Amino acid sequence: MKQVQKGFTLIELMIVVAIIGILAAVALPAYQDYTARAQASEGLSATAGLRAEIGVYSSENGGVTGVEADAAVVEIATNLDGRYFSTAAVGAAGDITVTFDDGVHDSLTMVITPQVVAASGQISTWECTGTILVRHLPAACRP
C-alpha cells in the first residue's frame, strides 16, 4: 500500500520562512522611509496657512523683507502645532523653520524657503532644506 503524505516537509517550511525573510528585508526599509516622508509632510501641510499669509505679505509689500515682524504672520507661526512638531519660526527672508520634537525626525529641522520673483515680488515656489535627509523631504518642495 502507498502512504499518502500528510502536512509539510521540513524543507518546504524552510523555503517559506526564507521567502518571508527576504520580503521583510525589502519591505521594512521601504516602510520606514514612507513613514519618515509622511511625518515630514506634516510640517509642510501644517504651514499652508502661514505660507499663504507670507504670500499675501510678499504680494502687498513687493517682497518678503520684514515679514518676520508682521503681527499676523507672527501670530500664525506661534500658534502652529502638529503631531510631530510644536514650534515654527519665520525668518527675515520669509523662511519657515519647523523643528520636529517627535517621531523619526526628533530634534531635526525643516526649513521651507520661498522663491521670490524679483520683478514682481510674488512667490513662485517653496523649497525645503534642513537637517532632514533629502529623501525624506516632501516631493512638493524638494530642491
ZIGI-V160942 format. One line per field, one symbol per residue. ss: DSSP state (2 for helix, 1 for strand, 0 for the rest). phi: phi as a letter, one per 20 degrees, with the letter a starting at -180 (. if undefined). burial: b if it has 16 or more other ideal C-beta (glycine too) atoms within 10 Angstrom, else e. A space follows every 50 residues. Layout:
ss=???
phi=???
burial=???
//
This chain:
ss=00000000022222222222222222222222222222222222220222 22222222222000002220222222222000001111110000011111 0000000011111111000000111111110002220022200
phi=.eeefcndeffffffffffffffffeffffffffffffffffffffegff ffffffgfffdmqdfnffdfffffffffefbbfdbccbcdefenfdddde cbnfegmeccdddfdefgfdmeeebdddbpeffgfefgffcff
burial=eeeeeeeeeeeeeeeeeeeeeeeeeeeeeeeeeeebbebbbbbbebbeeb bebbbebbeeeebbeebbebeebeebbeebebebbeebbbeeebbbbbbb eebbbeebbbbbbbebeeeebebeebebbbebeeebbbeebee
//
